[in-house]
């Protein structure tokens, strides 16, 4: 019985030892697993730390770049404001130039219109001058012919007047008759008519000369007109006598 108890006790001790060994083996495995997990976690921590440091560095670099970018943006804003100011000044200058150009164009247009008016006036003046010269030539010729005819008529009338006077006195030694008196009356009337026409044409010629003189082309009274007037006065004097 004692041996049985001893055997049982030995078995218990052996079981306890075996249980202890088994427990020790399990614990060791757990420790190894934990160490693996720790190593993995440590690696993860290191990786995360490096990642965080990289992120921090990136953020730091990004912040620096942001500051630089912000500074550049601010500088660009200032430059843009300056450019806007320059642009506004340039637009103002352009507007002023446009107004000046419009004003100059308006002045040039007015001057051009004035020049065109002056040119048209000059053209009309030249046309009128040509017309007046032609009229002056015609009237001068007519006055000259009338003056010559008046002088001829006055001489004939003078001869007929003498014959008529002798006939009326009755002491003529020449052949005279009433026909001489009739001829004298006809010649005197013809001469008077020519003198009247001469006065009208001379007045027209004076008007033409005045118009030409207004153009600065002729003196107010021409020498030809003065000579004709003198001859006309002489003819009137002969006939009136």
C-alpha positions in Angstrom: 0.0 0.0 0.0 2.9 2.2 0.8 4.4 1.5 -2.6 1.1 2.4 -4.2 1.0 5.7 -2.4 4.6 6.3 -3.3 3.8 5.4 -6.9 0.9 7.8 -6.9 3.0 10.5 -5.3 5.6 10.0 -7.9 3.1 10.1 -10.6 1.7 13.3 -9.2 5.2 14.8 -9.1 5.9 13.6 -12.5 2.6 15.1 -13.7 3.3 18.3 -12.0 6.7 18.5 -13.5 5.3 17.6 -16.9 2.6 20.2 -16.4 5.3 22.7 -15.4 7.3 21.9 -18.5 4.3 22.2 -20.7 3.4 25.5 -19.1 7.0 26.7 -19.5 6.9 25.7 -23.2 3.6 27.6 -23.8 4.9 30.7 -21.9 8.1 30.6 -24.0 6.2 30.5 -27.2 4.0 33.4 -26.0 7.2 35.4 -25.2 8.7 34.7 -28.6 5.4 35.7 -30.2 5.2 38.8 -28.1 8.8 39.7 -29.0 8.0 39.2 -32.7 5.0 41.4 -32.3 7.1 44.0 -30.4 9.7 43.9 -33.2 7.0 44.3 -35.8 5.4 47.1 -33.8 8.9 48.7 -33.3 9.4 48.5 -37.0 6.0 50.0 -37.7 6.8 52.7 -35.1 10.1 53.5 -36.8 8.4 53.5 -40.2 5.6 55.7 -38.9 8.1 58.0 -37.2 10.1 58.3 -40.4 6.9 58.9 -42.3 5.8 61.5 -39.8 9.3 63.1 -40.0 9.0 63.1 -43.8 5.5 64.5 -43.6 6.8 67.2 -41.2 9.7 67.9 -43.5 7.3 68.0 -46.5 5.0 70.3 -44.5 8.0 72.4 -43.6 9.1 72.6 -47.2 5.6 73.2 -48.3 5.2 75.9 -45.8 8.4 77.5 -46.9 7.3 77.2 -50.5 3.9 78.6 -49.6 5.6 81.6 -47.9 7.7 82.1 -51.0 4.7 81.6 -53.2 2.7 84.0 -51.1 5.5 86.5 -51.2 5.7 86.1 -55.0 2.0 86.5 -55.2 2.1 89.7 -53.2 4.9 91.0 -55.4 2.9 90.1 -58.5 -0.1 91.8 -57.0 1.9 94.9 -56.5 3.3 94.7 -60.0 -0.2 94.1 -61.3 -1.4 97.2 -59.5 1.5 99.2 -60.9 0.7 97.8 -64.4 -3.0 98.7 -63.9 -1.9 102.2 -63.0 0.3 102.5 -66.0 -2.4 101.1 -68.2 -4.9 103.6 -66.8 -2.4 106.4 -67.5 -1.8 105.1 -71.0 -5.5 104.8 -71.7 -5.9 108.4 -70.5 -3.1 109.5 -72.8 -4.6 107.6 -75.6 -8.0 109.2 -74.9 -6.3 112.7 -74.8 -4.5 111.9 -78.1 -7.8 110.8 -79.7 -9.5 114.0 -78.6 -6.6 116.0 -79.9 -6.6 114.1 -83.1 -10.4 114.6 -83.4 -9.9 118.3 -82.7 -7.1 118.5 -85.2 -9.1 116.5 -87.8 -12.0 118.9 -87.1 -9.7 121.9 -87.6 -8.2 120.4 -90.7 -11.7 119.6 -92.0 -12.7 123.3 -91.4 -9.6 124.5 -93.1 -10.2 122.1 -96.0 -13.8 123.4 -96.3 -12.5 127.0 -96.2 -9.9 126.2 -98.8 -12.5 124.6 -101.0 -14.7 127.6 -100.6 -11.8 129.9 -101.4 -10.9 127.8 -104.4 -14.5 127.9 -105.6 -14.6 131.6 -105.1 -11.4 132.0 -107.0 -12.7 129.7 -109.8 -15.9 131.8 -110.0 -13.8 135.0 -109.9 -11.7 133.8 -112.8 -14.7 132.8 -114.7 -16.3 136.2 -114.0 -13.0 137.9 -114.9 -12.9 136.0 -118.2 -16.5 137.0 -118.9 -15.8 140.6 -117.9 -12.7 140.8 -120.1 -14.7 139.5 -123.1 -17.5 142.0 -122.3 -14.9 144.7 -121.9 -13.4 143.9 -125.3 -16.8 143.9 -126.9 -17.9 147.2 -125.3 -14.6 148.9 -126.0 -14.9 147.9 -129.7 -18.5 149.1 -129.8 -17.5 152.4 -128.2 -14.6 152.9 -130.5 -16.8 152.2 -133.6 -19.5 154.5 -132.3 -17.1 157.2 -131.6 -15.7 157.0 -135.1 -19.2 157.0 -136.6 -20.2 160.0 -134.4 -17.2 162.0 -135.6 -17.9 161.2 -139.2 -21.6 162.1 -138.7 -20.7 165.3 -136.9 -18.4 166.4 -139.8 -21.2 165.6 -142.4 -23.7 167.4 -140.2 -21.4 170.4 -139.9 -21.2 170.6 -143.7 -24.9 170.3 -144.2 -25.5 172.8 -141.4 -23.4 175.4 -143.2 -25.2 174.8 -146.5 -28.5 175.0 -144.8 -27.6 178.3 -143.1 -26.5 179.7 -146.5 -29.8 178.6 -148.0 -31.8 180.2 -145.1 -29.9 183.5 -145.5 -30.5 183.5 -149.3 -27.1 184.9 -150.1 -25.4 181.6 -151.0 -23.0 181.6 -154.0 -23.1 177.8 -154.0 -25.8 175.4 -154.9 -27.8 174.9 -151.8 -31.4 173.9 -151.2 -33.9 172.7 -148.6 -32.4 169.2 -149.1 -29.3 170.4 -147.3 -31.5 171.4 -144.3 -33.3 168.1 -144.4 -30.1 166.2 -144.6 -28.7 168.2 -141.7 -31.7 167.3 -139.6 -31.4 163.6 -140.5 -27.6 163.6 -139.8 -28.1 165.4 -136.5 -30.7 163.0 -135.4 -28.6 160.0 -136.4 -25.6 161.5 -134.5 -27.8 162.2 -131.5 -29.0 158.6 -131.5 -25.4 157.3 -131.8 -24.3 159.6 -128.9 -27.2 158.3 -126.8 -26.1 154.7 -127.6 -22.5 155.7 -126.9 -23.5 157.0 -123.5 -25.3 153.7 -122.7 -22.4 151.5 -123.8 -19.9 153.8 -122.1 -21.8 153.4 -118.9 -21.7 149.6 -119.3 -18.0 149.7 -120.0 -17.4 151.8 -116.9 -19.3 149.2 -114.9 -17.2 146.4 -116.3 -14.0 148.3 -115.6 -15.1 148.9 -112.0 -15.8 145.2 -111.6 -12.4 144.3 -113.0 -10.8 147.0 -110.8 -12.4 145.3 -107.8 -10.5 142.1 -108.8 -7.3 144.2 -108.8 -6.8 143.6 -112.5 -7.4 147.1 -113.9 -7.3 150.7 -112.8 -10.7 152.3 -112.1 -10.6 154.4 -115.3 -8.7 153.1 -118.3 -6.8 155.4 -120.7 -8.8 154.2 -123.6 -12.0 155.2 -121.8 -10.6 158.6 -121.1 -9.6 159.1 -124.7 -13.0 158.0 -125.9 -14.8 160.4 -123.5 -12.7 163.3 -124.8 -13.5 162.5 -128.4 -17.2 162.1 -127.5 -17.2 165.5 -125.9 -15.6 167.0 -129.0 -18.2 165.4 -131.2 -21.0 166.8 -129.0 -19.5 170.2 -129.2 -19.4 170.1 -133.0 -23.0 169.0 -133.3 -24.3 171.4 -130.7 -22.7 174.3 -132.6 
